[in-house]
Amino acid sequence: MDILWIRLFVIMVQWQLGITMNVALPTPTRENYTFLGWYTDPIEGDKISGDTVVTKDTTYYAHWQYNEN
């Protein structure tokens, strides 16, 4: 399975001292691709879940799988 990504779908989360934020990340769409989730690295990285704790400014990257017809 090849994982593809594009720079267009990047989420940056700004963290502020003493503030807890419960932010739902968007679910992007892309023709002929399946969105696999948000990750900490554009190529591999850890998948972000609802349990992910953000303690600093963070960038998340969309991972995609091409849908072969």
TIMI-2910 file (N, C-alpha, C, CB; in pm, 1 decimal, decimal comma, always signed):
<rs>
+----------+----------+----------+----------+----------+----------+----------+----------+----------+----------+----------+----------+------+
!      n_x !      n_y !      n_z !     ca_x !     ca_y !     ca_z !      c_x !      c_y !      c_z !     cb_x !     cb_y !     cb_z ! resn !
+----------+----------+----------+----------+----------+----------+----------+----------+----------+----------+----------+----------+------+
!    +84,0 !   -117,9 !     +0,0 !     +0,0 !     +0,0 !     +0,0 !    +88,2 !   +123,8 !     +0,0 !    -95,5 !     +0,0 !   +121,3 !  Met !
!    +66,9 !   +210,2 !    -95,3 !   +139,6 !   +336,5 !   -101,0 !    +57,4 !   +442,7 !    -29,8 !   +169,3 !   +378,3 !   -248,3 !  Asp !
!   +123,0 !   +519,4 !    +54,9 !    +56,8 !   +630,6 !   +122,8 !   +100,0 !   +757,7 !    +53,1 !    +91,2 !   +634,8 !   +276,0 !  Ile !
!     +3,0 !   +835,0 !     +8,6 !    +30,8 !   +959,0 !    -61,7 !    -20,3 !  +1075,4 !    +20,9 !    -33,3 !   +958,9 !   -202,0 !  Leu !
!    +41,4 !  +1190,2 !     +5,3 !     -0,6 !  +1309,0 !    +78,0 !    +22,5 !  +1429,7 !    -10,3 !    +75,2 !  +1323,1 !   +212,6 !  Trp !
!    -45,2 !  +1537,2 !    +21,3 !    -19,0 !  +1663,0 !    -47,3 !     -9,5 !  +1773,2 !    +56,8 !   -129,7 !  +1694,5 !   -152,4 !  Ile !
!    +68,7 !  +1873,9 !    +28,1 !    +90,2 !  +1982,5 !   +122,5 !    -34,2 !  +2068,7 !   +143,4 !   +204,0 !  +2068,7 !    +75,2 !  Arg !
!   -127,5 !  +2062,0 !    +51,9 !   -248,8 !  +2141,3 !    +63,5 !   -325,0 !  +2109,5 !   +191,5 !   -337,8 !  +2118,0 !    -56,9 !  Leu !
!   -321,3 !  +1985,7 !   +234,8 !   -394,7 !  +1943,9 !   +353,9 !   -300,1 !  +1932,0 !   +471,8 !   -467,0 !  +1810,5 !   +329,6 !  Phe !
!   -273,4 !  +2044,1 !   +535,1 !   -188,5 !  +2050,4 !   +653,5 !   -266,2 !  +2126,9 !   +759,4 !    -49,3 !  +2118,6 !   +622,8 !  Val !
!   -269,7 !  +2072,1 !   +878,3 !   -337,2 !  +2138,0 !   +990,0 !   -231,6 !  +2181,1 !  +1090,7 !   -443,2 !  +2043,8 !  +1056,5 !  Ile !
!   -236,4 !  +2307,2 !  +1133,1 !   -146,9 !  +2354,3 !  +1237,2 !   -230,4 !  +2386,6 !  +1360,7 !    -65,3 !  +2478,6 !  +1189,8 !  Met !
!   -191,6 !  +2330,5 !  +1473,3 !   -262,9 !  +2352,5 !  +1598,7 !   -173,6 !  +2437,9 !  +1688,1 !   -300,8 !  +2216,5 !  +1668,5 !  Val !
!   -225,4 !  +2552,4 !  +1732,0 !   -149,6 !  +2636,5 !  +1823,0 !   -195,0 !  +2607,7 !  +1965,2 !   -166,9 !  +2786,7 !  +1788,3 !  Gln !
!    -98,9 !  +2585,0 !  +2049,5 !   -124,8 !  +2549,3 !  +2188,7 !    -94,2 !  +2670,1 !  +2275,5 !    -40,1 !  +2425,9 !  +2232,7 !  Trp !
!   -181,3 !  +2697,8 !  +2371,4 !   -158,5 !  +2809,3 !  +2462,2 !   -152,6 !  +2757,7 !  +2604,6 !   -268,5 !  +2916,4 !  +2447,5 !  Gln !
!    -58,6 !  +2808,4 !  +2680,1 !    -37,0 !  +2765,6 !  +2817,6 !   -165,2 !  +2778,1 !  +2900,1 !    +75,1 !  +2847,8 !  +2881,4 !  Leu !
!   -203,5 !  +2670,0 !  +2964,8 !   -317,5 !  +2671,4 !  +3053,9 !   -451,9 !  +2656,4 !  +2986,9 !   -316,8 !  +2794,6 !  +3129,6 !  Gly !
!   -455,2 !  +2640,0 !  +2856,3 !   -582,0 !  +2626,6 !  +2785,5 !   -593,9 !  +2486,0 !  +2729,1 !   -594,0 !  +2731,7 !  +2672,8 !  Ile !
!   -703,7 !  +2419,3 !  +2760,6 !   -731,4 !  +2287,2 !  +2704,6 !   -829,0 !  +2304,9 !  +2590,3 !   -788,2 !  +2189,2 !  +2812,5 !  Thr !
!   -792,0 !  +2250,7 !  +2475,2 !   -877,1 !  +2265,4 !  +2358,0 !   -918,7 !  +2128,3 !  +2307,9 !   -804,9 !  +2344,2 !  +2247,0 !  Met !
!  -1045,9 !  +2112,0 !  +2281,8 !  -1096,6 !  +1990,0 !  +2221,2 !  -1135,0 !  +2026,6 !  +2078,5 !  -1219,0 !  +1929,6 !  +2302,1 !  Asn !
!  -1043,5 !  +2001,2 !  +1985,7 !  -1062,6 !  +2043,6 !  +1847,3 !  -1084,2 !  +1921,5 !  +1759,6 !   -941,6 !  +2126,0 !  +1797,1 !  Val !
!  -1193,8 !  +1920,7 !  +1686,1 !  -1218,6 !  +1813,5 !  +1590,2 !  -1149,5 !  +1850,9 !  +1459,8 !  -1372,4 !  +1789,8 !  +1568,3 !  Ala !
!  -1057,1 !  +1766,9 !  +1416,0 !   -987,9 !  +1793,6 !  +1290,7 !  -1081,4 !  +1764,9 !  +1173,6 !   -859,1 !  +1708,8 !  +1279,8 !  Leu !
!  -1071,4 !  +1842,6 !  +1068,2 !  -1159,4 !  +1821,7 !   +952,5 !  -1126,3 !  +1692,5 !   +878,9 !  -1149,0 !  +1939,8 !   +856,3 !  Pro !
!  -1223,1 !  +1640,1 !   +807,3 !  -1202,7 !  +1522,8 !   +722,6 !  -1206,5 !  +1570,1 !   +577,4 !  -1311,6 !  +1411,5 !   +750,0 !  Thr !
!  -1089,1 !  +1588,4 !   +517,9 !  -1085,6 !  +1639,2 !   +380,7 !  -1125,5 !  +1531,7 !   +280,3 !   -946,4 !  +1692,2 !   +347,5 !  Pro !
!  -1159,2 !  +1575,0 !   +160,8 !  -1189,0 !  +1482,1 !    +51,6 !  -1098,9 !  +1516,9 !    -65,5 !  -1340,1 !  +1488,3 !    +10,2 !  Thr !
!  -1072,0 !  +1415,0 !   -145,6 !   -986,2 !  +1430,9 !   -262,6 !  -1029,7 !  +1327,4 !   -363,9 !   -833,9 !  +1415,6 !   -226,7 !  Arg !
!  -1058,1 !  +1371,3 !   -485,9 !  -1108,5 !  +1280,6 !   -588,2 !  -1009,9 !  +1165,8 !   -612,3 !  -1134,7 !  +1356,9 !   -719,1 !  Glu !
!  -1064,5 !  +1042,9 !   -615,3 !   -990,1 !   +918,8 !   -639,9 !   -897,9 !   +877,1 !   -525,8 !   -909,2 !   +933,4 !   -764,2 !  Asn !
!   -914,3 !   +934,2 !   -407,1 !   -831,3 !   +899,3 !   -292,1 !   -919,1 !   +873,8 !   -169,4 !   -728,9 !  +1011,3 !   -262,9 !  Tyr !
!   -870,4 !   +788,8 !    -80,3 !   -933,5 !   +766,5 !    +48,4 !   -847,8 !   +834,2 !   +154,9 !   -951,1 !   +613,8 !    +77,6 !  Thr !
!   -910,4 !   +915,9 !   +236,9 !   -840,8 !   +982,8 !   +346,7 !   -811,8 !   +880,0 !   +455,5 !   -925,1 !  +1101,9 !   +403,1 !  Phe !
!   -685,1 !   +864,9 !   +494,6 !   -645,3 !   +766,0 !   +594,3 !   -634,4 !   +823,7 !   +734,5 !   -514,2 !   +704,8 !   +555,4 !  Leu !
!   -630,1 !   +955,3 !   +745,3 !   -622,1 !  +1018,1 !   +876,0 !   -514,0 !  +1124,1 !   +881,3 !   -597,1 !   +914,5 !   +981,9 !  Gly !
!   -503,4 !  +1187,1 !   +997,7 !   -402,7 !  +1289,3 !  +1023,3 !   -284,3 !  +1224,8 !  +1093,3 !   -460,8 !  +1405,7 !  +1108,4 !  Trp !
!   -163,0 !  +1263,3 !  +1053,5 !    -40,1 !  +1204,7 !  +1107,0 !    +58,3 !  +1314,2 !  +1145,5 !    +23,8 !  +1109,0 !  +1004,4 !  Tyr !
!   +157,2 !  +1277,5 !  +1226,0 !   +257,2 !  +1372,3 !  +1274,9 !   +370,4 !  +1396,1 !  +1176,2 !   +314,2 !  +1323,5 !  +1404,7 !  Thr !
!   +374,2 !  +1320,5 !  +1067,4 !   +480,5 !  +1333,5 !   +967,4 !   +419,0 !  +1318,9 !   +828,7 !   +593,2 !  +1226,9 !   +989,9 !  Asp !
!   +469,5 !  +1388,3 !   +727,9 !   +408,9 !  +1378,3 !   +595,4 !   +426,0 !  +1243,1 !   +527,8 !   +465,8 !  +1482,7 !   +508,0 !  Pro !
!   +524,2 !  +1163,2 !   +569,5 !   +547,9 !  +1033,6 !   +506,4 !   +501,1 !   +917,8 !   +595,0 !   +696,3 !  +1017,7 !   +473,9 !  Ile !
!   +539,1 !   +918,5 !   +720,1 !   +502,1 !   +811,0 !   +813,3 !   +437,9 !   +873,3 !   +936,6 !   +626,8 !   +724,6 !   +853,2 !  Glu !
!   +505,7 !   +874,6 !  +1047,5 !   +457,0 !   +939,8 !  +1168,0 !   +349,4 !   +861,7 !  +1240,8 !   +405,0 !  +1073,7 !  +1134,0 !  Gly !
!   +304,0 !   +917,8 !  +1351,5 !   +200,2 !   +858,1 !  +1434,3 !    +64,9 !   +912,2 !  +1392,0 !   +225,7 !   +885,9 !  +1583,9 !  Asp !
!    -35,1 !   +824,2 !  +1391,2 !   -170,6 !   +866,1 !  +1355,7 !   -232,9 !   +940,6 !  +1473,6 !   -258,2 !   +743,7 !  +1315,4 !  Lys !
!   -299,6 !  +1050,8 !  +1444,1 !   -366,5 !  +1131,2 !  +1545,5 !   -502,6 !  +1069,1 !  +1575,8 !   -381,8 !  +1278,9 !  +1498,7 !  Ile !
!   -535,3 !  +1061,4 !  +1703,3 !   -665,6 !  +1007,6 !  +1743,3 !   -732,5 !  +1107,1 !  +1837,1 !   -650,7 !   +867,7 !  +1811,8 !  Ser !
!   -852,4 !  +1074,0 !  +1880,7 !   -923,1 !  +1158,6 !  +1976,1 !   -854,8 !  +1165,8 !  +2110,7 !  -1062,5 !  +1109,3 !  +1994,0 !  Gly !
!   -763,3 !  +1073,0 !  +2137,7 !   -690,5 !  +1070,7 !  +2264,5 !   -557,8 !  +1145,1 !  +2257,6 !   -666,0 !   +928,2 !  +2306,9 !  Asp !
!   -523,5 !  +1198,1 !  +2141,0 !   -395,7 !  +1267,2 !  +2124,3 !   -393,9 !  +1394,7 !  +2207,5 !   -369,9 !  +1299,7 !  +1975,6 !  Thr !
!   -290,0 !  +1411,7 !  +2286,0 !   -274,4 !  +1530,3 !  +2369,4 !   -174,2 !  +1623,6 !  +2302,0 !   -227,7 !  +1492,3 !  +2513,9 !  Val !
!   -213,9 !  +1747,6 !  +2283,2 !   -127,5 !  +1848,2 !  +2221,0 !    -69,3 !  +1935,2 !  +2331,7 !   -206,2 !  +1935,1 !  +2116,1 !  Val !
!    +64,5 !  +1941,2 !  +2338,6 !   +130,1 !  +2019,6 !  +2443,8 !   +218,7 !  +2130,3 !  +2387,4 !   +213,0 !  +1928,5 !  +2532,3 !  Thr !
!   +221,9 !  +2144,3 !  +2254,5 !   +302,0 !  +2248,8 !  +2190,1 !   +242,4 !  +2274,9 !  +2051,6 !   +454,2 !  +2207,0 !  +2180,0 !  Lys !
!   +287,4 !  +2380,9 !  +1986,2 !   +243,1 !  +2406,6 !  +1849,8 !   +275,3 !  +2284,5 !  +1765,3 !   +310,2 !  +2534,6 !  +1791,3 !  Asp !
!   +179,9 !  +2240,2 !  +1686,5 !   +192,3 !  +2112,6 !  +1616,5 !   +139,6 !  +2124,8 !  +1474,8 !   +117,6 !  +2001,9 !  +1691,6 !  Thr !
!   +201,2 !  +2050,3 !  +1384,4 !   +152,8 !  +2040,7 !  +1246,9 !   +114,7 !  +1896,5 !  +1219,3 !   +259,9 !  +2090,4 !  +1145,3 !  Thr !
!     -4,0 !  +1875,4 !  +1162,7 !    -50,1 !  +1741,9 !  +1125,3 !    -63,1 !  +1734,6 !   +973,9 !   -185,5 !  +1707,9 !  +1194,2 !  Tyr !
!    -40,3 !  +1615,6 !   +919,2 !    -40,0 !  +1595,4 !   +774,6 !   -144,1 !  +1490,5 !   +736,2 !   +100,2 !  +1552,9 !   +725,6 !  Tyr !
!   -217,7 !  +1517,1 !   +629,3 !   -316,4 !  +1421,6 !   +577,7 !   -244,6 !  +1310,5 !   +503,4 !   -419,3 !  +1491,7 !   +484,6 !  Ala !
!   -285,7 !  +1186,2 !   +527,2 !   -235,7 !  +1071,4 !   +451,2 !   -348,3 !  +1018,4 !   +364,1 !   -181,3 !   +959,6 !   +545,9 !  His !
!   -312,4 !   +975,6 !   +243,3 !   -410,2 !   +934,5 !   +144,1 !   -372,0 !   +800,1 !    +84,4 !   -423,0 !  +1039,9 !    +34,3 !  Trp !
!   -472,6 !   +727,5 !    +39,1 !   -450,6 !   +605,7 !    -37,8 !   -523,0 !   +622,6 !   -171,5 !   -501,3 !   +477,7 !    +40,0 !  Gln !
!   -451,8 !   +597,3 !   -280,2 !   -509,6 !   +610,2 !   -413,2 !   -607,5 !   +495,6 !   -437,6 !   -398,8 !   +611,9 !   -521,6 !  Tyr !
!   -724,1 !   +526,9 !   -488,9 !   -825,7 !   +426,5 !   -520,7 !   -810,2 !   +383,8 !   -665,7 !   -968,6 !   +481,1 !   -494,7 !  Asn !
!   -755,9 !   +264,0 !   -686,5 !   -742,7 !   +212,9 !   -822,6 !   -876,5 !   +158,9 !   -868,6 !   -633,7 !   +103,6 !   -831,1 !  Glu !
!   -914,0 !   +191,1 !   -989,1 !  -1044,2 !   +145,9 !  -1042,5 !  -1031,7 !    +14,0 !  -1112,9 !  -1102,3 !   +248,9 !  -1138,2 !  Asn !
+----------+----------+----------+----------+----------+----------+----------+----------+----------+----------+----------+----------+------+
</rs>
